[in-house]
Amino acid sequence: MSSDPIAAECAHLVALKQFLAATAEKAAAVSEEATSRNCVTRTNNDTYKVSSDERHAELVSSIWQQLVLRGCPEVFRVKLLHKSVLQVEHDLCYAKECEVSGEGPLHYDLLRLQKFAASELEKFLIKLTDNSEMEHLKDYADEGTICRTASECVGHVEVAPCHTSAAVKNKPRKMEDRHVCLERFGAIFGLEDRDARFFGVFDGHSGSLSASYATSQLPQLLADQLKANPESSTSPSSDLYRDAFESAFLLADDRFSQKKITSGTTSVCALITKAQLCIAWVGDSKALLVGKRTQLQVVKPHKPEHPDERRRIEAAGGTVLHAQGQWRVNGILNVARSIGDYSLEAVIAEPDFVDVQLNEAHDFLVLGTDGLWDHVSESFVIDTVYESLADPTTKLDDIPKLLIEAAKENDSQDNITAVVVLLKPRIQIGND
């Protein structure tokens, strides 16, 4: 028997203690500038006011990203998130530096709020290294993941990653794409289906603020809508998911538009439950569902020149004009629907929705902005992903990079984002 007391512990607990020790070791050397480097926004020009109704979603998004970036062991992330968010929300009562001065309801500055959350999370993690806290660390683990001894950990296999993503600025001066990948969506937001997964891709225009806003707010808004409907805990229907997505998109658009910020974003979001895929979108980012016997481009882009969209735009008092080589709403925007764009009344945020019953024939899902889809064919995407998954020397994280490089080689000038979501274990894909 080993004389090392740590060696006698569950491997998950050992990993958490090593993570906490590393966090404490780095803390003294981490400057405020380095801490802010992990925030979504990085300059005072890239921020917005956060209302009390929006605060929780921003904290969840910021702290979750911090836990992932810092390398927190996966089985501890959800409970550490919940505990630290509660702590930060309590401490915010005394953190007047995060508040935006002025009359009216209380608001926070996003950038200052993110910096405060990162700092408070670090303090919370360091406190867990105290001897008095050590015996309680196992309480932060997911149910059933902690073993009594190291020997019980033998045979435990690390869960293989189930998604991967990549994004590049490419030729534009600024990166306005954003994306979010939440494998633990159900657990993070306390849904009845704790295994529900959420993925979203957002292509911002006139700045990145609308895309950043949707990235943090839409998951929370969707979860709130699902929890508000009693049907969601018994037999969720297609209409339930459709209504939840529609309410979430419209509320995100309404709240962001109230900020009077000249920015908008396309959005394509995927919710994956036990046997169902739900896709909601506005604009021209797309989602491709792929299996050996079935390939389905789920999204029909909202373009101004499409007859239905053109009629709707003109009925709302807008016009569709050809400008700068594309059809545009009022000669400005080349998509007919988006979140944001408050000054273009004919551009709406009502999403289209598709749901698909998943089965063993479905292998993976690819989400991407138009910087990808306008420059590589769907057949190329399908072949590249299958060939890469079949090659054991190709890392999962390299697959979206291959798609992005192909789009750049085919003269994509835009920001490019690609997300690949596996619908079954990698070893099973292509071997059925």
Secondary structure by P-SEA (a helix, b strand, c coil): ccccccccccaaaaaaaaaaaaaaaaccccccccccccccccccccbbbbcccaaaaaaaaaaaaaaaaacccccccaaaaaaaaaaaaaaccccccccccccccccccaaaaaaaaaaaaaaaaaaaaccccccccccccccccccccccccccccccccccccccccccccccccccccccccccccccccccbbbbbbbbbcccaaaaaaaaccaaaaaaaaaaacccccccccaaaaaaaaaaaaaaaaaaaaaacccccbbbbbbbbcccbbbbbbccccbbbbbccccccccccccccccaaaaaaaaaacbbbbbcccccccccccccccccccccccccccbbbbbbbbccccccbbbbbcccccccccaaaaaaaaaaaaacccccccaaaaaaaaaaaaaccccbbbbbbbbcccccccccc
